[in-house]
Amino acid sequence: MDVFDGHCDTLLHCYETGAGLCDADGHWNLRRTRKFRRHAQFFALFADDTLGRPLEEVIRAEYVIFQRELALHPDRICQCRTGAEAVRAAAEGRTAAFLSVEGAELLGCDPAQLDWAHDIGVRAVNLTWNRQNALSGSHMEGAGQGLTAQGRDFVRRMEALGMLVDVSHLSDPGFWDVAEETRGPLFASHSNARSVFFHTRNLTDRQFTAIIDSKGVAGINFFADFLGDCPDTDTVIAHIEHFWSLGGEKHVAIGGDWDGCARLPRCYSGIWDLERLYEALLRRNYSPALLEDLFYNNMLRVVSEVCTM
C-alpha cells in the first residue's frame, strides 16, 4: 500500500530521546515504514514551553537532526519541497520527507521568518498550536478570536511563497478568516469530524464542506482523544465515512499525529498498522482506487498544487 501522511511529531521524539529516524521507538520509524510501496511524510518542527529551552532553539536543533538523518540514510529517505520531487522519490524507492512547523509562534509569528522557513524546506505551517498567539486564537485558547491583521499578512505571505496554511488547531473564527483570505486549497493536516465525535480539534461539517469547495484536504488524526471513547478501527472508519458522505472522496487523507499522540486506537502501535485500516475498508467493499486516494493521492494532489517551488 501507499501512504502520504500529513503530520507526525517524530523529530521532537528524536530530540527528546536521542533516537534516529531509523530506530526511533515511537509511532514512526524508517525501518518499519519500508513496508509501504510509496511513502511520503510531513515531519513537524515542534516545541512547547515544557522543554525548558527557547522554542526557536529547539526547532533549529530538530532541523539539525532531520538533516543528519537524511545524510545517514540517503538510499531510504530524501527531503522534498514539491509534489514533483515526491513523485521522483517514490520512483527511486525513497520516503519523501516534507517539513512543517506546528505553531507560528515558533517563527515569532513574523512573516519575515517565513522566508527562512521556506529556504530550509518548510512547506506547511500551523498558524497556532493549542495556545493563542499574535496571529489568531486557537481551538483551546482564544477560541473566539480570528485572524489578526498580522495573521492576515502572515497568511498572504505563506500563499506567495507556496506554503500550505494549516488550519488544524486553529479557532473556528480563524478557520473562516483563512478561508476568506486564501485562494488555494484549504489544508487541515490532522483533524477529524466533529459530527462523529465532538472535540474542538475536529472539523464541523460546514468547515469540511469549505475544504471540499476549495479543493483542499483533511488528514484523519489517530489521536484517540479526537476519535471517540475507546476507539478502534471502526471508529476511524466512522470519521472517514462521514467525510465521504459529505462528498469528500477526493478530500480526505491521513494525518496520523504519530508521536504526538498520548493514545492510539485499539490495536494500533504506529503508522505501520495503517494496513489494518486499509484491509478493513476493503472488507467493506470500498474500491482500491478510492483507498489509493485516501491513503496517498489526495494529499499528493494538494501538495503538488500549492508547493511548486
Disulfide bonds with the S-S distance in Angstrom:
none
